Amino acid sequence: MNERIAQIQLALKEQHIDAWLFASFHYNNRFANTILSLDTEMVQSRRCFYLIPAEGEPKKLLHAIEPEQLGHLPGMTSSYSGWKTMEPALKEMVAPYEMIAMEYSPGNAIPTVSIVDAGTVELIRSLGSKVVSSATLIQTFEAIWTEEEYQSHLRAMKCLNDCVTATFAEVARRVKQDGHTDEYAIQQWMMEFFEARNMFTYHAPVVAVNENSANPHYEPGLDRSAKIKEGDFLLVDLWCKEKDTPRAMYADITWTGFVGNAVPDEYRRIFNIVAAARDAASEAIIAAYKEGKDITGAQADDVCRKVIEDSGYGEYFIHRTGHSIGEEVHGSGANVDNLETRDERKLIPRTCFSIEPGIYLPGKFGVRSEIDVYIHPDGRVEETGQPKQTDVVAMYKR
């Protein structure tokens, strides 16, 4: 843990932040839990604080009845028993530091970072310190991958690509044999595919036919499962990671197919717009790194969204372009987003994120095409979901 503290202090210096203050109550600060390796099995029924300065020894402020909290962390310990002693002790803790990072996002611009309640932020400000967002620090210590973690992502990606190929073949087989299948049956078949390969997914894949594909978060079930038959349009969105690999990383892709030999022009036309938007975002990131320029998630979203807006379908692209990927399929790094949130964090090396634009035509169909992008330590930008989709798949031709 001393090495982790040293890394945090270096990052604080690089970002010109005086200190990072972790506030936790009933383990409600998930970033404190992971970054500080807290033992969440230990009782934490009172507020506790841990401050890491850019220079010097960390400091702890603990309730008198829970003196063992944060015992594995280095630093000086102070205690309190009530608010009348806590607030002066907290003031003494933060007084030397003008700028303090906390899990806060101005205007709630990045909701995943906004963990600390407004009252605690107000309290720290009232003690004379300026509170800034720890969003960039969180990305540094939560979203960056090791080489081993990158390799686990590639193995998960191979499983997803194999699953798409096998799924479309299975749909074609069942429809040719029985005249139809259904969304839920195919979803469960995909889950068995993952299980046979020792892969984990926190949620079953999206399998959406025809108008259901126009709902980005459609979920088939036993009581809601449309038939799939010849002539239908099908969208599958799937994600997984290895079960038994420590800190295994997710992969996440979306493909679309047509149950037949010849894909109708309308499906292909919309797909081509979506694919062009997807590729424009990826190419903008690649170009920025080749030119040695920074690019933010919001900027990449703008590039992608403009392609769809210029094609006249902007109102039908109703979600962000992409999300950070990590141990959770929606990770803690920068999202490719300037729609739902203003994610102005840089897309940095050794992080991974999806690019998944979509056009959703209510009552008709929806197209989404999703790839994952990883930025290598040397700045090389890789689309890990290769081969990426270049046309709606005609399932009878596979």
N, C-alpha and C positions, 0 to 999 in steps of 0.2 A: 504493500500500500504506500510505502514511502516513495517508491518510484512513481506511482500514479500521482501523488501530491506534487512531486517535482515536475511532472509533465503538465499538470494544471497550472502551476506557477509560471512555467515557461509560456504557456498559451495566454495567460493573463498579461504578461509583459508584452507579448507580441500584439495583443489587442488593446493595449494601453488602458486596462481596467485594473483598479487598485485591489479588488478582492472579489471572491465569489462566496456568497452566503447561501447555504442550504438550510431551509426551514422545513421541519417535518412534524406532522401530528398524525398519529395512527398510520404512519407510513403512507401518507397521502401524496408525497412527492416521489413519483416513480423514478425520476431521474436521480434523485438522491439515493434511492434504493440500489440502483444499478451502478452508478458512477462511484459511489462510496462503498459498494458491496455490503450493504446493511443486512443484518440477520433479521429478516422480517418475521421469524418465529418468536423472537424475543418480544415481550410486552412493551408497547410504546403507547402509553395512555396519556402522556403529557407532551407539551411542546418541547422540541429540542432544536438547537441551532449549531451549525458547524460552519466556521468561517475559514477560508483558505486565502491568505493574502498573497499578493504577487511576490512579496519578499517577507521572510520571517516565519515564525512558528504559527501553525493553525491554532484556532481557539474553539472551545466547546462551551456551550451553555446548556445545562441539564437540570431537570427538576430533582429536588432533593430525594424523592422516593424512587428515582430511577437512575442512580449514579453509574450503573453499568452500561447505559446507553453509549454507543460510539466507542466502546472500550478498545476496539481493534484499531482505532484511528489515532495518529499522533496528535499532540497538541496540549496546550494548557486547558484545564477544566475549571469552570466557575459553575456555581449552583444557585438555584432560586427555589422558593417555595410558594410564592404567590405573585400576582401581577405587580404589586408594589415593590417587590425586589427584582422581578424579571426585567422590567423596563429600564431601570437604572443600569443593571448588569448588561443588558443588550446595548444600551447607549455607550457604555464604556468599551464594549467589544467593537462596535462599528466606528467609533469616533475618529480613529486615525485615518479612515479611508473615505475619500471624497466620492468615488464612483464604485458602486457595488453591483455586481451581476446577480440576478435572481431569475427564477423560472417565471418570467413575466414577458408579455409581448404588448407593446404600446398599441392601444386601440383594439386589442385582441386580434391583431393582424395574422398571427400564426397560432391558432387555438391549441395545437398540440403542445406548445411551449407554455401556455398560460396555466400553470399548475398552482402557483402560490396565490392565495386569496387576496382580494383587493385590500382588506383590512390590514394584513401583514405588510403589504407594500406601503400602505399609508403610514403604518407605525415606523418603519425604517426611515421613510422620508421625514417624518416628524422629528427623528433623532438627529437630523442634519446631513444625511447621506443622500446622494443621487442614485436612484435605482435604474439600472439599465438591463436590457434583455440578455439572458444567457443563451439565446438561440444559437449563435455561432459556436459558442463553447460546447453546447450539447451536441451539435453536429460533429465537432472534433472528437468528442469522447464516446459518442454513441453510434455514429454512422460510418466511421472509417473502418475498412476491412483489412484483415491480414491476408497474406497470400493463401493460407489454408482456407480461410472463409470464402475467398473468391473462387477457389477450386470447388468448394461445396456448392456454390451457386451454379457453376457450370454443370455439375452432375445433376442438379435439380432441373436445370434448363433442358438437358438432354432427355430426361424423363418426360418433361412436358411436351417437347417436340414429338417424341415417340408416341405419347398419348394422343395428341391431335391426329396424327396419321392413322393410328389404330382406331380411334373413335369414329372418324369419318368412314373408314372401311367397315366398321361394325354397323353403323347406321345404314349404309348402302346394302350390306348383307341382309339385315333384318327386313328392310323395306322390300327388297327383291323377293325375299322368301315368304314374308307374311303380309305384305301390302302396307304395313305401317309398323312403327314403334312409338315410343313416347318420351318426353323430356326426362321424366323422373327415372325411367328405366335406364336411359343412357347415362344420366348423372351417376346412378349407383354403379353402373358398369365401370365408369371412370374411377370411382372411389376404390373399386376392387383392383383396378389397374395400379393405382398408387400403393395399395396395401401389399400387393404382390412384390413390389419393388422397394418395400420398407421406407416409403415416403409418407410424410405427415402433411395434412392440410387442416387449418383451423376451421375451415368452412367448405362445404361441398361446392364443386364448380357450378358456374352459371351455364345452363343449357336452355337456350331460348329460341323458339321457332317463330318465324313470320312476325306478326305484330308484337309478340312478346319480346323480341329482340330490340324493340324501340324503348324498352324499359331497362336502363343500364344496370339496375340492381334486381332484376327479376330473379325469383327463386322458385323453381318447380318443387313440388312435394307430392305426397300421396293423394292429397285432396286438391291439387292444382297441377295438372300435368297434361299439356296439349299433345295431341298426336303429331307424329312426324311421318310424312308420306312423300311420295314422289312429287317433284315440282315445288317443294318447300325450301325456304331460306332458313339457315341455321347458324346461330352464333354460339360459340363456346368460349368461356373465360375461365382459366384454370391456373392454379398456383400450388406450389408444394415446396417442401424442404426435406432433407434427410432426417430420419427419426433419431438415429443413435450417434450422430456426430455432434460433439460439443460446439456450440455457437454456429450451427448450420444456418446458412442464409437461404432465403426464399428466392424463387424465380416466379415470374408472373407473365402470362401471355394471353392474347385473345385472337381467335381466328374465326373466319366465316366461311360457310360452304353452301352449296346448292345440291339438293338431292335430285340429281339428273345428269345428263350428258352436256347440255349447252346452257351456260349461265345467261339468263335474261339481261338485256342491255341496261335496264334500270339499276339492277344490283351492281353490275360492273361499273357503271358511271359513278355511283355514290362511293363505291369502294375506292376508285381511283382518286377521288378528291381527298378522302380520308388518308390514303397512303401517301399522297403528295404532302399533306400537312405533317404527317408523322416524319417523313424524310426531311422536310424543311427544318424541323426542330433539331433533329439529329445532326444535320449538316451545319447548322448554325453553331452548335456546341463544338463540333469538330473544327470548324473554321476559327472559332475564338481561341481554342487551345493552340492551333498551329501558329496563330498570330501573336500568341503570348498575352491575350486579353482575358479579363475576367468576364464571366457570363453568369447571370443569376437565374434562378428558377422562374422568376416572373418574366424575364426577357425571353427565355426559351418558349414559355407559354404564349407570349405575344406573337412570336414568329409563327408558331403552329396555328394559332387561332386566326391569324390574318389570311392564311390560305383558304380556310373554310369560309370566312366572312367574304372574301373577294369572290368566292364561287356562289354566293347568295344563300348560304346555309348557316350563317352565323347564329341565328336564333335556335338552331337545332343542335348546337354543340353546347351542352348544358352542364358540363363538369370541367374540372381542371384537366390539363394535358397529361399530368403524371404525378406520381408519388414516390417518395423515398422508399427504398427496399432494404430490409435488414433481417434480423432474427424474427421480426414480425413483418408480415407482407407489406404493411404500411409502416415504414420505418421512421426514424427520428431526424433524418437529414433534410436537406432542402427538397421541397416539392416543386414540380414544374407547374407553377400556379400563379396566375395573376387575375383569376376570376373569383374563385371562392375565397381566397385569401391573397394577401400581398406578400408573397414569399420572396424577399429581396436578399436572401442568403445566396452566396456564391455556390455554384456547382463545383465541388472541389475533388481533387484526386483521391482515389481509393474509396469512392462512394458509388452507389448504384441507385438507379431510379428508373421508373417506367416512362415511356412516351406512348400515350394511348388515346389519341383523338377519336371522336365519334360524331356521327350524324344520326339523329334519332327522329324518324318521321312517324308521329303518332298514328296508330291504326294501320300502319303499313309494315314497316320494318326499320331496323337500326343497324348501322355498320360501325364497328369499332375495330381498330387494328393496333395491337399492343406489342411493343418490343421492350426489352430491358437494355439499359446503357450503363456501362461501367467505365470510369475514368481511371486509367492506370497511373502509378506513381510518376511515370515519366511524361504524363500528359496525353498519352495515346487514348483516344476515345473509341471504345469497342461496343458495338451492338451485339450483345451476347446471345440474343434469341435468333441465331442463324440456323437454317435459312429463314429470313423474314418473309411474310406473305406478300406476294406481288400480284395476286388476282384472287377473286372468289374461287374456291376449290369446287370443281365439278366432281362430285363424289363417285359417279359411275365410271369415271375415267381413271380413277386411282388404281 
